[in-house]
Amino acid sequence: MDIRDVPEAHLDRALDLAYLVFHERPEEEERKHRRELLLPCERIGAYDGEQLVGLLAAFPFTLSVPGADLPCPGLTYVAVAPTHRRRGVLSALMAEAFRRYEERGAPLAALWASEDAIYGRFGFGAATHGVTVEIDSRRPLALRIDPDERPLRLVEPADAPDVVGPYFESTRVLRAGRNPRDEARWTGEWLRDRDEDDDELSPARVVVLGDPVAGYAVYRTKGENEESHTPGLVRVDELEADSPAVAAALWRYLASIDLTSTVRAWGRPLDDPLLFFSGDRDQVRVTGQYPALWVRLVDVRAALTARSWAAAADLVLEVHDSRMPANSGRFRLTTGPDGARHEPTGDPVDLSFGVRELAACYLGGTKVADLAAAGLVEEHTPGAAAVLDAALRTPRLPHTDDGF
């Protein structure tokens, strides 16, 4: 195999490979859209002669981590031709990607996994989780708090990047695990006229509360299908709010849209305030939970010393990383309000990690103690996991619903 860049002239080959692997046959408009998405990506290919048999692309993202934004390539369109499976193609693509990211000083990489079983062996850990929430909107939404009574207004999707884009950016840093969005990402992904997963859904709608903006929701609707007896649906793609009262007003609005009887919100955080201020949890139900963003620590030292810490800790950690041996070793991690120090040491170990487990805990969304209880982290010093958990803690759980 020859591992090299995929030039723009080979973009159609790259798309053909992706469609082959993911069993897709998009229409020409969708193919054009995905071609435009791939253009700004770094594209690494595996070639067998002149045949493209493996692909790994990456968006040039940054990622919010506690206290900082860090360079974080967003891996996408990872694909290997079925004729070339189990020949080391994916391993070679990942090795080249990691080499480049390490050379450029990117401490992290991230992806959304099409199959959970694949990426753990490359050191990715599930760093954020999401839930799907459904509201039975056949009756008024029961709430335990008073909603914000300021007026709501609908915003044209074409105007939404200017109206809600700055607000999103201001709230993005309040949770770890989120990428910035430029106008192209707003219009090309979140606010597209047609939803590729369900062509019965309406174009995107954007409802805003407050001026200046105090919260907004992006949603799509579809009416009842009499032939299939499918009820009318409001699908919520995103909801951001300054306060619980603003969130309550937006949820109340979504649950009161005429000719619909279900509100379905995919990609909500595990600590979504709706789940607490709902007055009837039979009406507001969590119907699914899943790993969302998978993170890889490309440079353990740089990643740990770049984020902020919630409490003081002084622990000796031992990390194992078979894919990037420079990360492996024993070091003392000292954290406090001024940041963290990472120093090699020969002192006795308090906690032993695989790099995958450390990545899962890095944003504060997975507890070290839970992984120790599951036998995935070895606690040599009793109480060490709790000490590290206290230092990793964030005010809100990390979360993103921005797939790529």
Disulfide bonds with the S-S distance in Angstrom:
none
